[in-house]
Amino acid sequence: MLKAGSKAPEFSLQNDEGVDTTLTDLLQDGPLVLYFYPADFTPGCTMEACSIRDIHNDLVAVGLKVAGISPQDTDSHTRFRKEHNLPFVLLSDPDKVAIKMYDVDGPFGVGVRRATFLINQDRTIQDAVLADIMIGRHKEFIDKAIVLRETAGKRGQSAK
């Protein structure tokens, strides 16, 4: 897994609406919480996505954007977003291009590791967490990112 201080690799993946989206696009208006997850509609991934949904307003209030990446196709992502009212973009990586670049491919190439990155606009990874089964650690990580942005005086500065 890429570590804090590393440069986040550029990628281009289709979002849940079938539009090509790059890391540069996602960073255009501010820092990004980028999370990798194994699969849509699984209990753990649904819990993780919904916990991020539930704090999304706090993320936006401090100027953070969110995007999730998994190997499912755009149709699966569209259904997953609609069913769970997810207010953030999901990116499809069926060939595991970004998954491999961020070094979160599963053991022996099977599955995807559950990882979350906080990426600054200059593509520097500010912080990262890897917790495959301890899903709550990802929400704690995102809560910490919100607090860091608040203490830096970013509250009320929404992403444009």
C-alpha positions as CSV (number, residue, x, y, z in Angstrom):
1,M,0.0,0.0,0.0
2,L,1.2,3.5,-0.8
3,K,2.4,5.4,2.3
4,A,2.0,9.0,3.5
5,G,4.4,11.3,1.6
6,S,4.1,9.3,-1.6
7,K,2.7,10.8,-4.8
8,A,-0.7,9.5,-5.7
9,P,-0.6,7.9,-9.1
10,E,-2.8,9.4,-11.8
11,F,-5.6,7.2,-13.2
12,S,-8.5,7.4,-15.5
13,L,-11.6,5.3,-14.7
14,Q,-15.2,5.4,-15.6
15,N,-17.5,6.7,-12.9
16,D,-20.9,5.3,-12.1
17,E,-22.4,7.5,-14.9
18,G,-19.9,6.0,-17.5
19,V,-17.8,9.2,-17.7
20,D,-14.0,8.9,-17.7
21,T,-12.7,10.5,-14.5
22,T,-9.1,11.1,-13.5
23,L,-7.4,11.8,-10.2
24,T,-6.7,15.3,-11.5
25,D,-10.5,15.8,-12.1
26,L,-11.2,14.7,-8.5
27,L,-8.6,17.0,-7.0
28,Q,-9.7,20.0,-9.0
29,D,-11.6,21.7,-6.1
30,G,-9.7,20.4,-3.1
31,P,-8.3,17.4,-1.3
32,L,-9.8,14.0,-1.7
33,V,-10.7,11.0,0.5
34,L,-10.1,8.1,-1.9
35,Y,-11.2,4.7,-0.7
36,F,-10.8,1.3,-2.2
37,Y,-13.3,-1.5,-1.3
38,P,-13.9,-5.1,-2.4
39,A,-17.5,-5.1,-3.8
40,D,-20.8,-3.3,-4.1
41,F,-23.7,-4.7,-2.1
42,T,-21.6,-6.8,0.3
43,P,-22.4,-6.2,4.0
44,G,-19.0,-4.7,5.0
45,C,-18.8,-2.5,1.9
46,T,-22.3,-1.3,2.3
47,M,-21.7,-0.5,5.9
48,E,-18.5,1.4,5.0
49,A,-20.2,3.4,2.1
50,C,-23.2,4.3,4.3
51,S,-20.9,5.5,7.2
52,I,-19.2,7.8,4.7
53,R,-22.6,8.9,3.4
54,D,-23.7,9.8,6.9
55,I,-20.7,12.1,7.5
56,H,-20.6,13.5,3.9
57,N,-21.9,16.9,4.8
58,D,-19.1,17.3,7.3
59,L,-16.6,16.3,4.6
60,V,-18.0,18.9,2.2
61,A,-18.0,21.5,4.9
62,V,-14.2,21.3,5.2
63,G,-13.6,21.1,1.5
64,L,-13.0,17.4,1.1
65,K,-14.4,15.3,-1.8
66,V,-14.9,11.5,-1.7
67,A,-14.5,8.8,-4.3
68,G,-14.7,5.1,-4.0
69,I,-13.0,2.5,-6.3
70,S,-13.8,-1.2,-6.7
71,P,-13.7,-3.7,-9.6
72,Q,-17.5,-3.7,-10.3
73,D,-18.8,-2.3,-13.5
74,T,-20.6,1.1,-13.8
75,D,-24.1,-0.5,-13.8
76,S,-23.4,-2.1,-10.4
77,H,-22.0,1.2,-9.1
78,T,-25.1,3.1,-10.3
79,R,-27.5,0.6,-8.6
80,F,-25.3,0.7,-5.4
81,R,-25.3,4.5,-5.3
82,K,-29.1,4.8,-5.9
83,E,-30.0,2.1,-3.4
84,H,-28.0,3.6,-0.6
85,N,-28.3,7.3,-1.6
86,L,-24.6,7.7,-1.8
87,P,-23.7,11.4,-2.5
88,F,-20.2,10.7,-3.8
89,V,-18.7,9.2,-7.0
90,L,-17.9,5.5,-7.4
91,L,-15.2,4.5,-10.0
92,S,-15.1,1.2,-11.8
93,D,-11.8,-0.6,-12.0
94,P,-12.5,-4.0,-13.5
95,D,-8.9,-4.5,-14.7
96,K,-7.6,-3.3,-11.3
97,V,-5.4,-0.7,-12.9
98,A,-5.7,1.9,-10.0
99,I,-6.0,-0.9,-7.5
100,K,-2.6,-2.2,-8.5
101,M,-1.1,1.3,-8.7
102,Y,-2.1,2.0,-5.1
103,D,-0.9,-1.4,-4.1
104,V,-4.2,-2.6,-2.7
105,D,-4.7,-5.7,-4.8
106,G,-5.7,-8.7,-2.7
107,P,-3.4,-11.6,-1.9
108,F,-2.4,-13.5,-5.0
109,G,-4.4,-11.0,-7.1
110,V,-7.7,-12.1,-5.5
111,G,-10.1,-9.3,-4.3
112,V,-9.2,-5.8,-3.1
113,R,-7.7,-4.6,0.2
114,R,-9.9,-2.1,2.0
115,A,-7.8,1.1,2.1
116,T,-8.5,4.8,2.4
117,F,-6.2,7.6,1.4
118,L,-6.3,11.4,2.1
119,I,-4.8,13.0,-1.0
120,N,-3.8,16.7,-1.2
121,Q,-4.3,18.8,-4.4
122,D,-0.6,18.4,-5.3
123,R,-1.2,14.6,-5.3
124,T,0.7,14.0,-2.1
125,I,-0.8,11.3,0.1
126,Q,-1.2,13.0,3.4
127,D,-2.3,9.9,5.3
128,A,-3.5,6.4,4.6
129,V,-5.1,3.5,6.5
130,L,-5.4,-0.2,5.6
131,A,-7.9,-2.2,7.5
132,D,-9.5,-5.1,5.7
133,I,-11.9,-6.3,8.3
134,M,-11.9,-3.5,10.8
135,I,-14.2,-1.3,8.8
136,G,-14.7,1.2,11.6
137,R,-11.0,2.3,11.3
138,H,-11.9,3.8,7.9
139,K,-14.6,6.0,9.4
140,E,-12.2,7.0,12.3
141,F,-9.6,7.9,9.7
142,I,-12.1,10.1,7.8
143,D,-13.3,11.7,11.0
144,K,-9.6,12.5,11.8
145,A,-9.3,14.1,8.3
146,I,-12.3,16.3,9.0
147,V,-10.8,17.4,12.4
148,L,-7.5,18.2,10.7
149,R,-9.2,20.3,8.1
150,E,-11.3,22.1,10.8
151,T,-8.2,22.9,12.9
152,A,-6.6,24.3,9.7
153,G,-9.5,26.7,9.4
154,K,-11.3,25.0,6.6
155,R,-14.7,24.7,8.2
156,G,-17.3,26.5,6.0
157,Q,-15.1,26.4,2.9
158,S,-17.0,23.9,0.7
159,A,-15.7,22.3,-2.4
160,K,-16.6,24.5,-5.3
